[in-house]
Amino acid sequence: MTSDPASLADHVALYYSIDGTSESPIKITSTPTDTNINIPAGGNRVLFFWYSYENDGDQTSEMGKTVNAIINFELRNPDSPVPGDGI
């Protein structure tokens, strides 16, 4: 994630889940991860995203600013190697 001021990206965390009411969404990190989300042929899957903000002592410079995040999704066959397993 990037932001201006840079400190804002340090105080924001992004999460996802396939359940919109999940009490334990999965944190998005910079490490490629297999989500284990299977989409049947011809089907679709909705992903829900959340963010959290860690309160900081002086938030004045961060209020009203934007955090930029690029999230990449790789579609693959179930028998393909998992990212990080030598791809």
C-alpha positions in Angstrom: 0.0 0.0 0.0 1.1 3.5 -0.6 -0.2 6.8 0.7 0.7 10.5 1.1 1.5 10.9 3.9 3.4 7.6 4.0 2.3 7.1 7.6 -1.3 6.5 6.6 -0.4 3.2 4.8 1.3 2.1 8.0 -1.9 2.5 10.0 -4.3 0.8 7.6 -4.9 -2.9 7.2 -6.9 -4.6 4.5 -8.9 -7.9 4.9 -11.1 -10.1 2.7 -13.6 -13.0 3.0 -16.2 -14.8 1.0 -18.6 -14.3 3.9 -19.9 -10.8 4.3 -20.6 -11.3 7.9 -17.3 -13.0 8.8 -15.9 -12.2 12.2 -12.5 -13.3 11.2 -11.7 -12.0 7.7 -8.2 -12.8 6.3 -5.6 -10.0 6.4 -4.1 -9.1 3.0 -0.3 -9.0 3.1 2.4 -8.5 0.5 3.1 -12.2 0.5 1.4 -14.3 -2.3 -1.1 -16.6 -0.6 -3.4 -19.3 -1.8 -6.9 -18.3 -0.7 -8.3 -21.8 -1.3 -11.3 -20.2 -2.8 -12.7 -22.5 -5.5 -14.9 -21.2 -8.3 -16.9 -23.9 -10.1 -16.8 -23.9 -13.9 -19.3 -21.3 -15.1 -19.7 -20.0 -11.6 -18.8 -16.9 -9.7 -17.7 -15.9 -6.2 -18.2 -12.6 -4.4 -15.3 -11.3 -2.3 -15.9 -8.9 0.5 -13.2 -6.4 1.6 -12.7 -4.5 4.9 -10.2 -2.1 6.2 -9.2 -1.2 9.6 -7.4 2.0 10.8 -5.0 1.9 13.8 -5.5 5.2 15.7 -2.4 7.2 15.9 -1.5 10.0 18.3 -1.7 12.8 15.7 -4.1 12.0 12.9 -4.3 15.5 11.5 -2.1 14.8 8.5 -3.9 11.6 7.6 -7.5 12.7 7.7 -9.2 12.9 4.3 -6.2 11.2 2.6 -6.3 8.1 0.4 -4.5 4.8 0.6 -3.7 3.1 -2.7 -3.7 -0.7 -2.8 -3.1 -3.0 -5.8 -4.5 -6.5 -5.3 -3.6 -9.1 -7.8 -5.7 -12.3 -8.3 -4.3 -15.3 -10.2 -6.8 -17.8 -11.6 -5.3 -21.3 -11.8 -6.3 -24.9 -12.1 -6.7 -26.8 -8.7 -3.7 -29.0 -9.6 -1.4 -26.1 -10.3 1.4 -25.3 -7.9 0.6 -22.9 -5.1 2.4 -19.5 -5.3 5.6 -19.7 -3.3 6.0 -23.4 -4.1 8.5 -22.8 -6.9 6.5 -21.0 -9.6 
